[in-house]
Structure formats: C-alpha cells, structure tokens
C-alpha cells in the first residue's frame, strides 16, 4: 500500500487565518492538528494541538504543572482562550528557525516510510504530496490501524 492510497482529505488553514478558529477546528473535529498552507496553498508546516496548548498555557505553569492546581478552571480556561483572540495561525507557530521539518512524503512512499517519517519528526500528521499536488494527509491513528491490520492484530 502506498501513501496516496492512505491519504485522507484533511482541513487546511492559512497562516493568516484566525487562531481561535484553527483551535476550534482541531477541537471540534478531534484532530491531532492541522496542516498550515501559505497564501498560494503550498504546505508550510503542521500545527499540532500541543502547539496551541503551548501558546495558551503560561510558561511558568508548563515548567511546573503543579501550579495549575491553584487556578480556577473556568476562569483559567477563559484566560487561556483569550490569548487566541485576535491572533493569527502564524502567531501560534514557533519562529521559522525553530520549526520542525514539514512532515511530507511522496505518494509512492510505503507504509513503513510514512511511519518512519512521522516517528522521526514527532508528528501526528503526514502530508502526502507530489510536487504541487496534495493527495491528503495520513494520521498516526490511521497508519497504526493499517499496520495492525496487516499483522492480524487490529481491533
């Protein structure tokens, strides 16, 4: 099986899109993240949900999660969400020099090539693309299901 056979349609967001809308897309569709494209529709990076959390949770709480216990859940959640208001997707991303390599394979990539790329880049998503043609995205859950089904150990 090849990557183009595994690829699914997947939501894309632009760098200039509203950050709160992107976060809602991840949450409402229970996605591990979204693919970010530039104004011409070319893939730039993947915005994982964990990066959204990294943006909204104060650094000192990330350093010492026990500090989160003193927060009021409802008020804290609102304070976190307010950090997304008026922001763009681009603002959620780490600076270019600190971004991971775009997790991308060609449509001819094998299942194991896909798995190796996702593992190496710690990415929950893998873009499947040939030149300017985007075939779709492979998620970790879909890839694991395919791998497990070939061993007869799928649920």
C-alpha positions in Angstrom: 0.0 0.0 0.0 1.3 3.5 -0.9 0.9 6.8 0.9 -1.5 8.2 -1.8 -3.8 5.2 -1.0 -3.8 6.1 2.7 -4.2 9.8 2.3 -7.4 11.4 3.5 -8.9 14.8 2.9 -7.9 17.0 5.8 -8.7 20.5 6.9 -6.1 23.2 5.9 -5.6 26.5 7.5 -3.7 29.5 6.2 -1.1 31.4 8.0 -3.4 34.4 8.1 -6.4 32.5 9.5 -7.8 33.3 12.9 -6.0 31.3 15.6 -9.2 30.7 17.6 -10.9 29.3 14.5 -8.0 26.9 14.0 -8.1 25.8 17.6 -11.9 25.1 17.3 -11.3 23.1 14.1 -8.8 20.9 16.0 -11.2 20.5 19.0 -14.5 20.2 17.2 -13.2 17.6 14.7 -11.0 15.9 17.2 -7.9 16.3 15.1 -4.4 16.0 16.3 -3.5 19.2 14.4 -4.0 20.9 11.1 -1.9 21.5 8.0 -0.9 25.1 7.5 -0.6 26.5 4.0 0.6 29.8 2.6 -1.5 32.2 0.5 -0.8 30.2 -2.6 -2.0 27.0 -0.9 1.5 25.5 -0.5 2.1 23.5 2.7 4.2 25.3 5.2 4.0 23.2 8.4 1.8 21.3 10.7 0.2 23.0 13.7 -0.3 20.3 16.3 -2.8 20.7 19.0 0.0 20.6 21.5 1.5 23.8 20.0 -1.8 25.5 20.5 -1.7 24.4 24.2 1.9 25.6 24.4 0.8 29.0 23.2 -2.1 29.4 25.7 -0.7 27.9 28.8 1.7 30.3 30.7 5.3 29.2 30.6 5.7 29.0 34.3 2.8 26.6 34.5 4.4 24.5 31.7 7.6 24.4 33.8 5.8 23.4 37.0 2.3 21.9 36.2 1.6 21.7 39.9 1.0 25.4 39.8 -2.1 24.8 37.7 -3.9 23.5 40.8 -4.3 27.0 42.2 -6.2 28.1 39.1 -9.9 28.3 38.9 -10.8 26.0 36.0 -13.5 28.2 34.3 -11.6 31.5 34.7 -8.3 30.0 33.7 -9.8 28.4 30.6 -11.3 31.8 29.6 -7.9 33.5 30.2 -6.2 30.8 28.0 -8.7 31.2 25.2 -8.5 34.9 25.3 -4.8 34.6 24.3 -6.0 33.3 20.9 -8.4 36.1 20.2 -7.2 38.5 17.5 -4.2 36.3 16.8 -3.4 34.5 13.5 -2.3 30.9 13.0 1.2 32.3 12.1 1.5 33.7 15.6 0.9 30.3 17.2 3.8 28.8 15.3 7.4 28.7 16.6 9.8 31.0 14.7 10.8 29.6 11.3 14.3 28.6 12.5 12.7 26.5 15.4 10.0 24.8 13.3 10.2 21.1 12.6 10.8 20.0 9.0 7.5 19.7 7.1 6.3 16.1 7.6 5.8 15.2 4.0 6.2 12.1 1.8 5.6 11.4 -1.9 2.5 9.5 -3.0 4.7 6.5 -3.7 6.0 6.2 -0.1 5.4 2.9 1.6 3.6 2.4 4.9 6.9 2.0 6.8 8.4 5.1 5.1 5.4 7.0 6.3 5.8 5.6 9.9 9.5 6.4 9.9 8.9 10.0 8.8 6.2 10.5 11.5 8.4 8.9 14.2 11.5 11.0 13.3 9.6 14.3 13.2 7.3 13.5 16.2 4.3 14.5 14.0 0.8 13.3 14.4 0.2 14.1 10.7 1.9 13.4 7.5 1.3 15.3 4.3 1.2 13.3 1.1 2.3 15.3 -1.8 3.9 15.1 -5.3 5.2 18.4 -6.5 2.3 20.8 -6.2 -0.3 18.1 -5.9 -1.5 17.4 -2.4 -3.1 14.0 -2.1 -4.1 14.5 1.5 -2.9 13.6 5.0 -2.1 10.4 6.9 -2.8 10.5 10.6 -1.0 8.4 13.2 -4.2 6.6 14.1 -5.0 5.7 10.5 -1.4 4.5 9.9 -1.4 2.4 13.1 -4.7 0.8 12.1 -3.2 -0.2 8.7 -0.1 -1.6 10.3 -2.0 -3.5 12.9 -4.4 -4.9 10.2 -1.5 -6.3 8.2 -0.4 -8.3 11.3 -3.9 -9.6 12.0 -3.9 -7.7 15.4 -6.3 -5.0 14.5 -9.2 -4.4 16.9 
